[in-house]
Amino acid sequence: MKFRKLVFVSVLAIVLALSISAASDERKDDVNDATIESSDYSSAQGRWLLQTKRTRRVTCKKFPGICDAKGSPGPQCCKKKCVNILTDRQNCGKCGKKCKYNEICCKGKCVDPSFNRKHCGGCNNRCGNGEYCVFGLCNYA
């Protein structure tokens, strides 16, 4: 019994060591990919500049016109992100207004698509006359 435990623990230790080794190799590859060619900078700026990847983010708070660009998620700016307040669950109707976990945002209002006759199963799926919305499906009573 003790022998089995010893074998199990040693196999577990080997697997753990191999996974840590593989993870550290991946990090080294990522650092090598992020370096910039030394010809881009003068030697006076130092080696640490060569190992940092410089990215500049353009936010809608500083440049609100980017929310109107083609491919933008929406025309409004909330917390430095472009959103559509008519459909975004985290900013439904106005910035910062969150819908509950079972609700979706339809036309800027939080609705429960499981039981709402105007938005049954999704936005603008209206049930017909005499039908009720039951668990997202229109049914006759």
Protein Blocks (a to p, Z undefined) as FASTA:
>chain_A
ZZmmmmmmmmmmmmmmmmmmmmmmmmmmmmmmmpccfklpcfklojklmmpccdddddfk
lmmmlmmpghiabfbdeehiacdfklpmklghiahiacdfkbcceehiacdfklpmklgo
iahiacdehiaceehiacdZZ
